[in-house]
Amino acid sequence: MELILHNGKIKAETGDVSAVFCRDGVFEAVGSDEEVLALKTEQTKVIDLQGKRVLPGFDDSHMHFLDIGYSFRKLDLRPAKSVEDVIEMGKAYLKERKISEGGWLEANNWNQEGWTEKRLPTKQDLDKISTDIHIVASRVCGHIVIVNSKALEIMGLTKDTPQPEDGSRFDLGEDGEPNGVLHELFHLVMEHIPAPSVADIKQMIELVSEEASRKGLTRVQSDDLEVIPVKDTADVIQAFMELSEEHKMPVRVSEQCYMPDLAKLEKFYERGFCKGYGNDYYRLGCIKIVADGSLGGRTAWLLDDYSDEAGQRGLQIYKDEKELFDMVECAHVHKMPVAVHCIGDAAATQVVDAIENAMKKHPEIKLRHGIVHAQILNEDLERRMKELDIQAFIQPVFIQSDMYMAEDRLGERIKHSYNWRTLADMGIHQSMGTDSPVEDMDPIANIYSAVTRKSISNPELPPWHPEESLTLDEAIDFYTKASAYAAGDEDRKGMIKKGYLADMTVLDRDIYAVPTEEIKDIKVTMTVVGGEITYMS
């Protein structure tokens, strides 16, 4: 495949150029129209960009790619504005889908923070939809799920069931029985949901790949191994590998391999998996670990009480700190960096301690460990992240929902939260992602959030802590070059440069020329991966 794009504004390594020549998946030439068009052969596809802006291909540094594909079979509760809406939407969905008795209704994306009555739904609410089928509804963050009585029954949860020792929990109602609210326990629900086949998983990946291409994504760094019900996490790796070998992967995927405990991590390595396993379209990257919950669900683990709930400090996943330390060290000695989910400052402290321990015990091994979200920090954590060269996988688009509740949760701690400007000025490596399906995978909304810190749905509101904004150049670099650095392949990806993988995103307007207020309205008109057009409007 040979492709020439010309007559454009192309952000190359050395500055803007007008044309590129792609051959055999890489950039063969980057320069002027005259230079590049002279290389055209009979096999070359030539496209006139008509002055459009071209960026290095967008690279989302943290999301849940397969979970998005799986969510296409779920009821999307994002439009719900109340518990009553959830009930009515569930009834309508049940009627439309004709789910048989004993089947499952899976729903997601509800968020009580936008409701008039900001309470969590319970089993009693979901029982109004049905008591004959199993129902599970995940909060938008994924850290709280609600189940109905039928689902509780198959799970075997009763008032006599002991609370888990790992810090996750299920709530009890006034009658002392479980009320259907589960914190960090979705994995217990998944054990009972019928697992899709490898063929089903491939179909999900193909569906979400089409959507990602429309959004201008050329690669995603994704946590996929335990986000959907599967008989064996190796089924997920097999599905991705088969698609890549069949040349049906229009988006590259770097797997952030989620491991909940040391036993599973050790088995992962015993099975021969390692960093770099795969190919240019699907590759195992780092080990993903989860150290706490979410701010919206008050399960983010904080050093001090929540400002709006005395006595509550969130959820510490690894109460046995040794297990976390052993997991990080195990990944380190196997030369796989860790990317650890930390929303709260207590979780981040524990994780920085674990990373520092592994680095001190094995100083000869140099890896790019990171914190996913790095949402709530403090001066000491920021200093240690810089000293230890721990990178941050950030999601600026989170402010679109969090700006309405974060200060109530955190109080004065807000000045060390969502503080990308501070981290950038300190020289801490940051890369941008969306954590989709928590937020939409749209890179444009993410860049807009980073640069303006303004609400998209309520544009009349003033910028939220604008002193922590990023520049447009930084935001684009964090979505391209810095994301390649996060994955460890900045020597061949993330820039439009001769010899690099030919991944590009074409926009309908010049993002550098429009007023910042209009960035959110920019559309992707073409996506190119490995010199092949994967989307064109």
VEXDREN-2710 file (C-alpha; in Angstrom, 1 decimal):
% VEXDREN-2710
k/r/px/py/pz
1/MET/0.0/0.0/0.0
2/GLU/1.3/3.4/-1.0
3/LEU/-0.4/6.6/0.0
4/ILE/0.4/10.3/-0.5
5/LEU/-1.4/13.1/1.3
6/HIS/-0.6/16.5/0.0
7/ASN/-1.7/20.2/0.1
8/GLY/-2.2/20.0/3.9
9/LYS/-1.0/21.5/7.1
10/ILE/0.8/18.5/8.5
11/LYS/2.3/18.6/12.0
12/ALA/5.7/16.9/11.4
13/GLU/8.6/16.4/13.8
14/THR/10.4/19.5/12.5
15/GLY/7.3/21.7/12.0
16/ASP/4.5/22.0/9.5
17/VAL/4.9/20.4/6.1
18/SER/2.4/20.0/3.2
19/ALA/2.8/16.3/2.2
20/VAL/3.7/12.8/3.3
21/PHE/4.4/9.6/1.5
22/CYS/3.5/6.3/3.2
23/ARG/4.7/2.9/2.1
24/ASP/4.7/-0.5/3.7
25/GLY/3.1/0.9/6.9
26/VAL/5.7/3.7/7.6
27/PHE/6.4/7.3/6.5
28/GLU/8.7/7.0/3.5
29/ALA/9.0/10.8/3.0
30/VAL/7.8/13.9/4.8
31/GLY/8.1/17.3/3.1
32/SER/6.8/19.6/0.4
33/ASP/4.3/18.7/-2.3
34/GLU/7.0/18.9/-4.9
35/GLU/9.3/16.6/-3.0
36/VAL/6.6/14.0/-2.1
37/LEU/4.6/14.0/-5.3
38/ALA/7.8/13.2/-7.3
39/LEU/7.8/9.8/-5.5
40/LYS/4.4/8.8/-6.8
41/THR/4.1/5.4/-8.7
42/GLU/1.3/3.7/-10.5
43/GLN/0.4/2.0/-7.2
44/THR/0.2/5.2/-5.2
45/LYS/-3.2/6.5/-3.9
46/VAL/-3.0/10.3/-3.9
47/ILE/-5.3/12.5/-1.8
48/ASP/-5.5/16.2/-1.9
49/LEU/-6.1/17.4/1.7
50/GLN/-7.3/20.8/0.5
51/GLY/-5.5/22.6/3.3
52/LYS/-6.8/20.4/6.2
53/ARG/-4.8/19.9/9.4
54/VAL/-3.1/16.6/10.0
55/LEU/-1.8/15.5/13.4
56/PRO/0.1/12.4/14.4
57/GLY/-2.5/9.7/15.1
58/PHE/-4.3/10.0/18.4
59/ASP/-3.2/7.5/21.0
60/ASP/-5.5/7.1/24.0
61/SER/-3.2/6.1/26.9
62/HIS/-5.8/4.4/29.1
63/MET/-9.2/3.0/28.3
64/HIS/-11.2/-0.2/28.4
65/PHE/-11.6/-1.0/24.7
66/LEU/-13.3/-4.3/24.9
67/ASP/-15.6/-3.1/27.6
68/ILE/-16.9/-0.5/25.2
69/GLY/-17.7/-3.2/22.7
70/TYR/-19.4/-5.3/25.4
71/SER/-21.4/-2.3/26.5
72/PHE/-23.1/-2.2/23.1
73/ARG/-25.2/-5.1/24.4
74/LYS/-26.1/-3.2/27.6
75/LEU/-28.8/-0.6/28.5
76/ASP/-27.1/2.8/28.6
77/LEU/-28.4/4.7/31.6
78/ARG/-26.5/7.9/30.9
79/PRO/-29.7/9.8/30.0
80/ALA/-31.4/8.9/33.3
81/LYS/-32.0/11.9/35.6
82/SER/-33.5/9.9/38.5
83/VAL/-34.1/6.5/40.0
84/GLU/-37.5/6.6/38.4
85/ASP/-35.9/7.1/35.0
86/VAL/-33.7/4.0/35.6
87/ILE/-36.8/2.0/36.4
88/GLU/-38.8/3.2/33.3
89/MET/-35.8/2.8/31.0
90/GLY/-35.3/-0.8/32.3
91/LYS/-38.9/-1.7/31.7
92/ALA/-38.8/-0.4/28.2
93/TYR/-35.6/-2.2/27.4
94/LEU/-36.9/-5.4/28.8
95/LYS/-40.0/-5.1/26.7
96/GLU/-37.9/-4.4/23.6
97/ARG/-35.3/-7.1/24.0
98/LYS/-37.7/-9.8/25.3
99/ILE/-35.2/-11.2/27.7
100/SER/-36.4/-14.6/28.9
101/GLU/-36.9/-15.7/32.5
102/GLY/-33.6/-16.4/34.1
103/GLY/-31.7/-14.2/31.6
104/TRP/-29.7/-11.1/32.3
105/LEU/-30.3/-7.4/31.9
106/GLU/-27.0/-5.6/32.0
107/ALA/-27.0/-1.8/32.3
108/ASN/-24.3/0.8/32.8
109/ASN/-23.5/4.5/33.0
110/TRP/-25.9/5.8/35.7
111/ASN/-24.6/8.7/37.8
112/GLN/-26.5/9.8/40.8
113/GLU/-24.5/13.1/41.0
114/GLY/-26.7/14.5/38.2
115/TRP/-30.0/13.5/39.8
116/THR/-32.3/15.6/41.9
117/GLU/-32.2/13.0/44.6
118/LYS/-28.6/12.0/44.8
119/ARG/-29.1/8.5/46.3
120/LEU/-27.9/5.2/45.1
121/PRO/-30.5/2.9/43.6
122/THR/-31.1/-0.4/45.4
123/LYS/-32.4/-3.9/44.7
124/GLN/-35.9/-2.7/45.6
125/ASP/-35.7/-0.2/42.7
126/LEU/-34.4/-2.8/40.2
127/ASP/-37.0/-5.3/41.4
128/LYS/-39.6/-2.9/40.0
129/ILE/-38.2/-3.7/36.6
130/SER/-38.3/-7.5/37.1
131/THR/-37.8/-10.2/39.7
132/ASP/-37.8/-12.9/37.1
133/ILE/-34.5/-12.0/35.4
134/HIS/-31.1/-11.1/36.8
135/ILE/-30.4/-7.3/36.7
136/VAL/-27.0/-5.6/37.2
137/ALA/-26.5/-1.9/36.7
138/SER/-23.0/-0.4/36.9
139/ARG/-22.3/3.2/37.9
140/VAL/-20.5/5.3/35.3
141/CYS/-17.2/4.8/37.1
142/GLY/-17.6/1.0/37.2
143/HIS/-16.7/0.8/40.9
144/ILE/-20.3/0.5/42.2
145/VAL/-22.9/-1.8/40.8
146/ILE/-26.5/-2.4/41.8
147/VAL/-28.2/-5.8/41.5
148/ASN/-31.8/-6.9/42.0
149/SER/-33.0/-9.7/44.3
150/LYS/-32.7/-12.4/41.5
151/ALA/-29.0/-11.5/41.0
152/LEU/-28.4/-11.5/44.8
153/GLU/-30.0/-14.9/45.0
154/ILE/-27.7/-16.5/42.4
155/MET/-24.7/-14.8/44.0
156/GLY/-25.7/-16.3/47.3
157/LEU/-25.4/-13.0/49.2
158/THR/-27.4/-12.8/52.5
159/LYS/-27.2/-11.1/55.8
160/ASP/-25.1/-14.0/57.0
161/THR/-22.4/-13.6/54.3
162/PRO/-19.2/-12.1/55.8
163/GLN/-17.9/-8.9/54.3
164/PRO/-14.9/-9.4/52.0
165/GLU/-11.5/-8.9/53.7
166/ASP/-10.0/-6.9/50.9
167/GLY/-11.9/-3.7/51.6
168/SER/-14.7/-4.2/49.0
169/ARG/-18.2/-4.4/50.5
170/PHE/-21.9/-4.8/50.0
171/ASP/-24.4/-2.5/51.7
172/LEU/-27.1/-3.7/54.0
173/GLY/-30.7/-2.3/54.2
174/GLU/-32.7/-1.5/57.3
175/ASP/-33.8/-5.1/57.5
176/GLY/-30.1/-6.2/57.8
177/GLU/-30.2/-7.9/54.4
178/PRO/-28.0/-6.9/51.4
179/ASN/-29.7/-4.0/49.6
180/GLY/-28.1/-4.7/46.2
181/VAL/-25.4/-2.0/46.4
182/LEU/-22.0/-3.6/45.7
183/HIS/-18.7/-1.6/46.1
184/GLU/-15.8/-3.0/44.0
185/LEU/-17.6/-6.4/43.7
186/PHE/-18.6/-6.6/40.1
187/HIS/-16.2/-9.5/39.6
188/LEU/-18.6/-11.6/41.8
189/VAL/-21.5/-10.7/39.5
190/MET/-19.5/-11.6/36.4
191/GLU/-18.9/-15.1/37.7
192/HIS/-22.6/-15.8/37.0
193/ILE/-23.1/-14.0/33.7
194/PRO/-22.8/-16.3/30.6
195/ALA/-19.4/-15.8/29.1
196/PRO/-19.1/-14.8/25.4
197/SER/-17.1/-17.0/23.0
198/VAL/-13.9/-16.0/21.3
199/ALA/-16.0/-15.3/18.2
200/ASP/-18.3/-13.1/20.2
201/ILE/-15.4/-11.2/21.6
202/LYS/-14.0/-10.6/18.1
203/GLN/-17.3/-9.2/17.0
204/MET/-17.3/-6.8/20.0
205/ILE/-13.7/-5.6/19.1
206/GLU/-14.7/-5.0/15.5
207/LEU/-17.7/-2.9/16.5
208/VAL/-15.7/-0.7/18.8
209/SER/-12.8/-0.5/16.4
210/GLU/-15.1/1.2/13.8
211/GLU/-16.2/3.8/16.4
212/ALA/-12.6/4.4/17.5
213/SER/-11.6/5.0/13.9
214/ARG/-14.4/7.6/13.4
215/LYS/-13.0/9.4/16.5
216/GLY/-9.5/9.6/14.9
217/LEU/-7.9/7.0/17.2
218/THR/-5.0/5.1/15.7
219/ARG/-4.0/3.3/18.9
220/VAL/-5.5/2.7/22.4
221/GLN/-3.7/1.5/25.5
222/SER/-6.4/-0.6/27.0
223/ASP/-7.3/-2.7/30.1
224/ASP/-9.3/-5.6/28.7
225/LEU/-8.5/-8.9/30.4
226/GLU/-11.0/-9.0/33.2
227/VAL/-13.6/-6.3/32.2
228/ILE/-16.2/-8.7/30.7
229/PRO/-17.3/-12.2/31.7
230/VAL/-14.8/-14.7/30.2
231/LYS/-14.0/-18.4/31.0
232/ASP/-10.3/-17.6/30.6
233/THR/-8.6/-14.2/30.2
234/ALA/-6.4/-15.8/27.5
235/ASP/-9.6/-15.9/25.4
236/VAL/-9.4/-12.1/25.1
237/ILE/-5.8/-12.2/24.0
238/GLN/-6.6/-14.9/21.5
239/ALA/-9.5/-12.8/20.1
240/PHE/-7.3/-9.8/19.6
241/MET/-4.4/-11.8/18.1
242/GLU/-6.7/-13.6/15.6
243/LEU/-8.1/-10.3/14.4
244/SER/-4.7/-8.7/14.1
245/GLU/-3.4/-11.8/12.1
246/GLU/-6.6/-11.6/9.9
247/HIS/-5.8/-7.9/9.2
248/LYS/-9.1/-6.8/10.8
249/MET/-7.7/-4.4/13.4
250/PRO/-8.1/-0.8/12.1
251/VAL/-6.9/0.4/15.5
252/ARG/-3.7/-0.7/17.3
253/VAL/-4.1/-1.9/20.9
254/SER/-1.4/-2.0/23.6
255/GLU/-2.8/-4.2/26.4
256/GLN/-2.6/-3.0/29.9
257/CYS/-2.9/-6.4/31.5
258/TYR/-5.1/-6.2/34.6
259/MET/-4.0/-8.5/37.4
260/PRO/-6.0/-8.5/40.6
261/ASP/-3.6/-10.6/42.7
262/LEU/-0.2/-12.1/42.8
263/ALA/-1.3/-15.7/42.0
264/LYS/-2.9/-14.6/38.7
265/LEU/0.1/-12.5/37.8
266/GLU/2.5/-15.4/38.4
267/LYS/0.2/-17.7/36.3
268/PHE/0.2/-15.0/33.6
269/TYR/4.0/-15.3/33.3
270/GLU/4.0/-19.1/33.6
271/ARG/1.8/-19.2/30.5
272/GLY/4.6/-17.4/28.6
273/PHE/3.0/-14.0/28.3
274/CYS/5.4/-11.0/28.5
275/LYS/5.9/-7.4/27.5
276/GLY/6.0/-7.2/23.7
277/TYR/4.1/-10.4/23.1
278/GLY/2.1/-9.9/19.9
279/ASN/2.6/-7.6/16.9
280/ASP/2.3/-4.0/15.7
281/TYR/-1.6/-4.2/16.0
282/TYR/-2.0/-6.0/19.2
283/ARG/0.8/-6.2/21.8
284/LEU/1.0/-6.8/25.6
285/GLY/2.3/-3.7/27.2
286/CYS/2.2/-3.2/31.0
287/ILE/0.6/-4.7/34.1
288/LYS/-2.5/-2.9/35.3
289/ILE/-3.3/-2.9/39.0
290/VAL/-6.2/-1.2/40.8
291/ALA/-5.4/0.3/44.2
292/ASP/-8.7/2.1/45.1
293/GLY/-12.1/3.1/43.7
294/SER/-13.6/6.3/42.4
295/LEU/-14.2/9.8/43.7
296/GLY/-17.8/9.8/42.6
297/GLY/-18.6/6.6/44.5
298/ARG/-16.6/7.8/47.5
299/THR/-14.4/4.7/47.2
300/ALA/-11.2/6.7/46.2
301/TRP/-8.8/6.0/49.1
302/LEU/-7.9/9.3/50.9
303/LEU/-5.4/10.1/53.6
304/ASP/-8.0/12.1/55.4
305/ASP/-11.8/12.0/55.6
306/TYR/-14.0/13.0/52.8
307/SER/-14.9/16.6/53.3
308/ASP/-18.6/15.8/52.7
309/GLU/-18.7/12.6/54.8
310/ALA/-16.9/12.4/58.1
311/GLY/-15.4/9.1/58.9
312/GLN/-15.2/8.0/55.3
313/ARG/-11.8/7.6/53.7
314/GLY/-12.7/5.3/50.8
315/LEU/-11.5/1.9/49.8
316/GLN/-8.1/0.4/50.3
317/ILE/-7.9/-2.5/47.9
318/TYR/-4.7/-3.9/49.2
319/LYS/-5.1/-4.0/53.0
320/ASP/-2.2/-6.5/52.9
321/GLU/0.4/-4.1/51.6
322/LYS/2.9/-6.9/51.1
323/GLU/0.8/-8.3/48.3
324/LEU/0.8/-5.1/46.4
325/PHE/4.6/-4.7/46.9
326/ASP/5.1/-8.3/45.8
327/MET/3.0/-7.7/42.6
328/VAL/4.9/-4.6/41.7
329/GLU/8.2/-6.3/42.3
330/CYS/7.1/-9.4/40.3
331/ALA/6.2/-7.3/37.3
332/HIS/9.4/-5.3/37.7
333/VAL/11.7/-8.3/37.6
334/HIS/9.8/-9.6/34.6
335/LYS/10.6/-6.3/33.0
336/MET/7.0/-5.1/32.6
337/PRO/6.1/-1.7/33.9
338/VAL/3.0/-1.3/36.1
339/ALA/0.2/1.2/35.5
340/VAL/-1.7/1.4/38.8
341/HIS/-5.2/2.9/39.2
342/CYS/-5.0/5.6/41.9
343/ILE/-7.6/8.2/42.4
344/GLY/-7.0/9.1/46.1
345/ASP/-3.8/10.4/47.7
346/ALA/-3.6/7.4/50.1
347/ALA/-3.7/5.0/47.2
348/ALA/-1.0/7.0/45.4
349/THR/1.2/7.0/48.5
350/GLN/0.9/3.2/48.8
351/VAL/1.7/2.7/45.1
352/VAL/4.6/5.1/45.0
353/ASP/6.0/3.2/48.1
354/ALA/5.6/-0.1/46.2
355/ILE/7.3/1.2/43.0
356/GLU/10.2/2.7/45.0
357/ASN/10.6/-0.6/46.8
358/ALA/10.9/-2.5/43.5
359/MET/13.3/0.1/42.0
360/LYS/15.6/0.1/45.0
361/LYS/15.7/-3.7/45.2
362/HIS/16.4/-4.1/41.5
363/PRO/18.1/-0.8/40.4
364/GLU/19.6/-2.5/37.3
365/ILE/16.1/-2.7/35.7
366/LYS/14.9/0.6/34.3
367/LEU/11.1/0.7/33.5
368/ARG/8.5/3.4/33.1
369/HIS/6.1/2.7/35.9
370/GLY/3.0/4.9/36.1
371/ILE/-0.1/6.0/38.0
372/VAL/-3.4/5.8/36.2
373/HIS/-5.4/9.0/36.9
374/ALA/-3.1/10.5/39.5
375/GLN/-6.1/12.5/40.3
376/ILE/-5.6/13.6/44.0
377/LEU/-2.0/14.2/45.0
378/ASN/0.0/16.4/47.5
379/GLU/3.3/18.1/47.3
380/ASP/5.2/15.1/48.7
381/LEU/3.7/12.8/46.2
382/GLU/4.4/15.2/43.3
383/ARG/8.0/15.4/44.4
384/ARG/8.5/11.7/44.7
385/MET/6.9/11.0/41.3
386/LYS/9.4/13.4/39.8
387/GLU/12.3/11.9/41.6
388/LEU/11.3/8.3/40.8
389/ASP/10.3/9.3/37.2
390/ILE/6.8/7.8/37.7
391/GLN/4.5/8.9/34.9
392/ALA/0.9/10.0/35.1
393/PHE/-1.8/8.7/32.8
394/ILE/-4.3/11.6/32.9
395/GLN/-7.9/12.0/31.8
396/PRO/-8.7/15.8/31.5
397/VAL/-12.2/15.0/30.2
398/PHE/-13.1/13.8/33.8
399/ILE/-13.6/17.4/34.8
400/GLN/-16.8/17.4/32.7
401/SER/-18.5/15.5/35.4
402/ASP/-16.2/15.9/38.4
403/MET/-16.2/19.7/38.5
404/TYR/-19.7/19.5/40.0
405/MET/-18.7/17.4/43.0
406/ALA/-15.0/17.2/43.5
407/GLU/-14.6/20.3/45.7
408/ASP/-17.4/19.0/48.0
409/ARG/-15.6/15.7/48.3
410/LEU/-12.1/17.2/48.7
411/GLY/-12.2/20.7/50.2
412/GLU/-8.7/22.3/50.3
413/ARG/-7.2/19.2/48.7
414/ILE/-8.6/20.4/45.3
415/LYS/-5.5/22.5/44.8
416/HIS/-3.4/19.3/44.4
417/SER/-6.1/17.6/42.3
418/TYR/-6.5/17.5/38.5
419/ASN/-3.3/19.6/38.5
420/TRP/-1.8/18.9/35.1
421/ARG/-0.1/22.3/34.8
422/THR/1.8/21.7/38.0
423/LEU/2.8/18.2/36.9
424/ALA/3.9/19.5/33.5
425/ASP/6.0/22.3/35.0
426/MET/7.7/19.8/37.2
427/GLY/8.6/17.7/34.2
428/ILE/6.5/14.7/35.2
429/HIS/5.7/12.7/32.1
430/GLN/1.9/12.8/31.3
431/SER/-0.1/11.1/28.6
432/MET/-3.8/11.5/27.9
433/GLY/-6.7/9.1/27.7
434/THR/-10.4/9.0/28.4
435/ASP/-10.9/5.8/30.6
436/SER/-13.7/5.1/28.1
437/PRO/-16.4/3.9/28.6
438/VAL/-16.3/6.0/31.8
439/GLU/-16.2/8.9/29.4
440/ASP/-16.6/9.0/25.7
441/MET/-13.5/8.1/23.8
442/ASP/-13.5/11.4/21.8
443/PRO/-10.0/12.9/21.8
444/ILE/-11.4/16.3/20.8
445/ALA/-13.5/16.7/24.0
446/ASN/-10.5/15.6/26.0
447/ILE/-8.2/18.1/24.4
448/TYR/-10.8/20.8/24.9
449/SER/-11.1/19.9/28.5
450/ALA/-7.3/20.1/29.0
451/VAL/-6.9/23.4/27.3
452/THR/-10.0/25.4/28.5
453/ARG/-11.1/23.5/31.6
454/LYS/-14.6/24.6/30.7
455/SER/-17.9/22.6/30.7
456/ILE/-19.1/21.4/27.3
457/SER/-22.7/21.0/28.4
458/ASN/-22.8/24.3/30.4
459/PRO/-20.6/26.6/28.4
460/GLU/-21.8/29.6/30.4
461/LEU/-19.9/28.4/33.5
462/PRO/-16.4/29.9/34.1
463/PRO/-13.3/27.7/33.6
464/TRP/-12.7/25.4/36.5
465/HIS/-9.3/26.1/38.0
466/PRO/-7.9/27.5/34.8
467/GLU/-4.5/27.9/36.4
468/GLU/-4.0/24.2/35.8
469/SER/-4.8/24.3/32.1
470/LEU/-2.4/22.8/29.5
471/THR/-1.4/24.6/26.3
472/LEU/-2.7/23.3/23.1
473/ASP/0.7/22.0/22.0
474/GLU/1.0/20.1/25.3
475/ALA/-2.4/18.5/25.0
476/ILE/-1.7/17.3/21.5
477/ASP/1.7/16.1/22.4
478/PHE/0.3/14.3/25.4
479/TYR/-2.2/12.5/23.1
480/THR/0.5/11.5/20.6
481/LYS/4.2/11.6/21.3
482/ALA/3.8/11.3/25.1
483/SER/1.4/8.4/24.7
484/ALA/4.0/6.7/22.6
485/TYR/6.5/7.3/25.4
486/ALA/4.1/5.8/27.9
487/ALA/4.0/2.6/25.8
488/GLY/7.7/2.6/25.3
489/ASP/7.8/3.0/21.6
490/GLU/8.4/6.7/21.1
491/ASP/11.3/5.7/18.7
492/ARG/8.8/4.5/16.1
493/LYS/5.4/6.1/16.9
494/GLY/3.8/9.3/18.0
495/MET/5.4/11.6/15.4
496/ILE/5.1/12.2/11.6
497/LYS/8.7/11.4/10.8
498/LYS/10.5/9.3/8.2
499/GLY/10.7/5.7/9.3
500/TYR/7.9/6.0/11.9
501/LEU/4.6/4.1/11.8
502/ALA/2.3/5.9/9.4
503/ASP/-0.5/6.8/11.7
504/MET/-2.3/10.1/11.3
505/THR/-5.5/11.9/12.2
506/VAL/-7.0/14.5/9.8
507/LEU/-9.3/17.3/11.1
508/ASP/-11.9/19.4/9.3
509/ARG/-10.4/22.6/10.7
510/ASP/-7.0/23.7/11.8
511/ILE/-7.0/23.2/15.6
512/TYR/-4.2/25.7/15.9
513/ALA/-6.1/28.4/14.1
514/VAL/-9.6/28.3/15.6
515/PRO/-10.5/30.1/18.9
516/THR/-10.1/27.7/21.8
517/GLU/-13.9/27.9/22.4
518/GLU/-14.4/26.2/19.0
519/ILE/-12.0/23.3/19.6
520/LYS/-14.9/21.1/20.9
521/ASP/-16.7/21.5/17.5
522/ILE/-13.8/20.1/15.4
523/LYS/-14.5/16.9/13.6
524/VAL/-12.3/14.1/12.3
525/THR/-12.4/13.6/8.6
526/MET/-9.9/10.9/8.1
527/THR/-7.9/8.4/10.1
528/VAL/-4.8/6.6/8.8
529/VAL/-3.2/3.6/10.4
530/GLY/-0.1/2.0/9.0
531/GLY/-0.6/4.0/5.8
532/GLU/-4.1/2.7/5.3
533/ILE/-7.2/4.8/5.5
534/THR/-9.4/3.3/8.3
535/TYR/-12.0/6.1/8.3
536/MET/-13.0/8.9/5.9
537/SER/-16.0/11.1/6.1
END
